[in-house]
Amino acid sequence: MAVGDRVEALLFDLGRVVIELDSARVHARWAELAGVSVAEIERRARTRVAQSEAFHRHECGEISDAAFFAHLRSALEIDLTDDELKDGWNAIFVGEMPGIRPLLALAGRVLPLYAFSNTNPAHQACWSVRFSELLASFRQVFVSNELGARKPDVAAFRAVATAMGVAPARILFFDDMAANVAGAKASGMQAVEVAAVADIELALISLEGCH
């Protein structure tokens, strides 16, 4: 990857860039707890939950965990408690992405590191504790539910750049979703779509001092 303007800070998405996720684990746990087939839970989640208004509002901090879990209970047609729904909801976190730790250590010796995640209070409460050591690499972790805006909205990226105190053109952003990469670029940032940790490594090699 050829980097244009001089980069002064690196900004990382968390899910599938720093932290490995697997939504199949969520569906499997809910299915187990509710006594419903995994296939049926997956179908209901895909058509009624993923990218729903309630999902987006939860990530923007507009509705509580309890309100979102009530939506899940209705949409998935399962009679689970909030604690049971949260148990499945947080099963999405697998571990750190293989190979990301040394890359963050290397890059952090040269440039300040930040993170920006579309997330919600329940997930944040989980990953902020479970991955606290890994997340210590970042000067600050920006989250959509606190910003009141989410990727790929240009306003969200600009709010993050302002909080970082770095011009958007001097920020290099990494995300696994093409739409978020496009949003970052529309805000003026440089951005890399990450399909594997190797994509991050290649981008860092092109930065002076990060190799």
C-alpha positions as CSV (number, residue, x, y, z in Angstrom):
1,M,0.0,0.0,0.0
2,A,1.3,3.4,-0.9
3,V,0.6,6.0,1.8
4,G,0.1,9.6,0.6
5,D,0.4,12.3,3.2
6,R,2.7,11.8,6.1
7,V,1.0,9.7,8.8
8,E,1.0,11.1,12.4
9,A,-1.3,8.5,14.0
10,L,-2.8,5.1,13.5
11,L,-6.5,4.3,14.1
12,F,-7.7,0.7,14.3
13,D,-11.1,-0.9,14.2
14,L,-11.3,-3.6,17.0
15,G,-13.5,-6.4,15.7
16,R,-11.8,-8.7,13.2
17,V,-8.8,-6.3,13.2
18,V,-7.5,-6.5,16.8
19,I,-10.1,-8.9,18.3
20,E,-11.3,-12.0,16.6
21,L,-15.1,-12.4,16.4
22,D,-17.4,-15.3,15.5
23,S,-21.1,-14.6,15.4
24,A,-21.8,-18.3,15.0
25,R,-20.8,-18.7,18.7
26,V,-23.6,-16.3,19.6
27,H,-26.3,-18.1,17.7
28,A,-25.1,-21.5,19.0
29,R,-25.3,-20.3,22.6
30,W,-28.7,-18.8,22.3
31,A,-29.9,-21.9,20.5
32,E,-28.6,-24.1,23.4
33,L,-30.2,-21.9,26.0
34,A,-33.5,-21.6,24.3
35,G,-33.8,-25.1,23.0
36,V,-34.2,-23.9,19.4
37,S,-32.2,-25.1,16.4
38,V,-29.1,-23.1,15.5
39,A,-30.3,-22.7,11.9
40,E,-33.6,-21.1,13.1
41,I,-31.8,-18.7,15.4
42,E,-29.4,-17.8,12.6
43,R,-32.4,-17.1,10.2
44,R,-34.2,-14.9,12.7
45,A,-31.0,-13.0,13.6
46,R,-30.1,-12.4,10.0
47,T,-33.6,-11.1,9.0
48,R,-34.7,-9.4,12.2
49,V,-31.7,-8.3,14.2
50,A,-28.6,-7.7,12.0
51,Q,-28.5,-4.0,10.9
52,S,-32.0,-3.4,12.4
53,E,-32.9,0.1,13.8
54,A,-32.6,-1.3,17.3
55,F,-29.1,-2.6,16.6
56,H,-28.0,0.7,15.3
57,R,-29.6,2.7,18.1
58,H,-27.9,0.4,20.7
59,E,-24.5,1.1,19.1
60,C,-25.2,4.8,19.2
61,G,-26.1,4.7,22.9
62,E,-29.7,5.7,22.2
63,I,-31.2,2.6,23.9
64,S,-30.1,0.6,26.9
65,D,-28.9,-3.0,27.0
66,A,-32.2,-3.9,28.6
67,A,-34.2,-2.3,25.8
68,F,-32.0,-4.0,23.2
69,F,-32.4,-7.4,24.9
70,A,-36.1,-6.9,24.9
71,H,-35.9,-6.4,21.2
72,L,-33.8,-9.6,20.8
73,R,-36.3,-11.6,22.9
74,S,-39.1,-10.5,20.6
75,A,-37.3,-10.7,17.3
76,L,-35.7,-14.1,18.0
77,E,-38.9,-15.5,19.7
78,I,-37.0,-16.9,22.6
79,D,-37.8,-16.6,26.3
80,L,-34.4,-15.9,27.8
81,T,-33.5,-13.6,30.6
82,D,-31.3,-10.6,30.1
83,D,-28.4,-12.4,31.6
84,E,-28.8,-15.4,29.3
85,L,-29.1,-13.1,26.3
86,K,-26.0,-11.3,27.4
87,D,-24.2,-14.6,27.9
88,G,-24.8,-15.5,24.2
89,W,-24.2,-11.9,23.0
90,N,-20.7,-11.8,24.5
91,A,-19.8,-15.3,23.2
92,I,-18.9,-13.5,20.0
93,F,-15.4,-12.7,21.3
94,V,-12.9,-15.4,20.4
95,G,-9.5,-13.9,21.4
96,E,-7.0,-11.5,20.0
97,M,-6.3,-11.7,16.2
98,P,-3.2,-13.9,15.7
99,G,-0.2,-11.8,15.0
100,I,-1.7,-8.4,16.0
101,R,0.1,-8.0,19.3
102,P,3.7,-7.7,17.9
103,L,2.4,-5.4,15.1
104,L,0.9,-3.1,17.6
105,A,4.0,-3.1,19.7
106,L,6.1,-2.3,16.7
107,A,3.9,0.5,15.4
108,G,3.4,1.9,18.9
109,R,7.1,2.6,19.2
110,V,6.9,4.9,16.2
111,L,3.4,6.4,16.1
112,P,0.5,7.0,18.6
113,L,-2.2,4.3,18.3
114,Y,-5.9,4.8,18.7
115,A,-9.0,2.5,18.2
116,F,-12.5,3.2,17.0
117,S,-15.2,0.6,17.4
118,N,-18.9,0.4,16.6
119,T,-20.0,-1.2,19.8
120,N,-22.6,-1.2,22.6
121,P,-22.4,-1.1,26.4
122,A,-22.8,-4.8,26.9
123,H,-20.0,-5.7,24.5
124,Q,-17.8,-2.8,25.7
125,A,-18.1,-4.0,29.3
126,C,-16.9,-7.4,28.2
127,W,-14.0,-6.7,25.8
128,S,-12.6,-3.8,27.9
129,V,-11.9,-6.2,30.7
130,R,-11.1,-9.4,28.8
131,F,-8.6,-7.6,26.4
132,S,-7.4,-4.9,28.8
133,E,-3.8,-5.8,28.4
134,L,-3.9,-5.8,24.6
135,L,-6.0,-2.6,24.5
136,A,-3.3,-0.8,26.7
137,S,-1.5,-0.4,23.4
138,F,-4.0,2.4,22.5
139,R,-3.8,5.9,23.8
140,Q,-7.6,6.0,23.6
141,V,-10.4,3.7,22.4
142,F,-13.3,5.6,20.8
143,V,-16.7,3.8,20.9
144,S,-19.9,4.6,18.9
145,N,-22.2,4.3,21.9
146,E,-20.3,7.1,23.7
147,L,-19.8,9.3,20.6
148,G,-23.5,9.0,19.6
149,A,-22.4,8.3,16.0
150,R,-21.1,5.2,14.3
151,K,-19.0,4.1,11.3
152,P,-19.3,4.7,8.4
153,D,-20.8,8.1,9.1
154,V,-18.3,10.8,8.1
155,A,-19.4,12.8,11.2
156,A,-18.2,9.9,13.5
157,F,-14.7,9.9,11.9
158,R,-14.4,13.7,12.1
159,A,-15.4,13.6,15.8
160,V,-12.7,11.0,16.4
161,A,-10.1,13.0,14.5
162,T,-10.9,16.1,16.5
163,A,-10.6,14.2,19.8
164,M,-7.3,12.8,18.6
165,G,-6.1,16.3,17.8
166,V,-4.7,15.1,14.4
167,A,-5.8,16.3,11.0
168,P,-7.8,13.5,9.2
169,A,-5.3,13.5,6.3
170,R,-2.6,12.5,8.8
171,I,-4.5,9.5,10.2
172,L,-4.2,6.0,8.8
173,F,-7.3,3.9,9.6
174,F,-7.6,0.1,9.5
175,D,-11.0,-1.7,9.2
176,D,-12.3,-5.0,7.9
177,M,-15.4,-3.5,6.3
178,A,-15.3,-1.7,2.9
179,A,-18.1,0.7,3.9
180,N,-16.1,1.9,6.9
181,V,-13.0,2.3,4.9
182,A,-15.0,4.4,2.4
183,G,-16.4,6.5,5.3
184,A,-13.0,7.1,6.6
185,K,-11.7,8.2,3.2
186,A,-14.7,10.5,2.8
187,S,-13.8,12.2,6.1
188,G,-10.3,12.8,4.7
189,M,-8.4,10.0,6.4
190,Q,-6.1,7.5,4.7
191,A,-7.5,4.0,5.1
192,V,-6.8,0.3,4.5
193,E,-9.3,-2.5,4.2
194,V,-8.1,-5.4,6.3
195,A,-8.8,-9.0,5.2
196,A,-5.9,-10.4,7.3
197,V,-3.4,-9.1,9.7
198,A,-0.8,-9.3,6.9
199,D,-2.6,-6.3,5.3
200,I,-1.8,-4.2,8.3
201,E,1.8,-5.4,8.2
202,L,2.2,-4.4,4.6
203,A,0.8,-1.0,5.3
204,L,3.1,-0.5,8.2
205,I,6.1,-1.5,6.1
206,S,5.4,1.5,3.8
207,L,5.6,3.9,6.8
208,E,9.0,5.3,7.7
209,G,10.3,3.7,10.9
210,C,7.6,1.0,11.2
211,H,9.8,-1.9,10.0
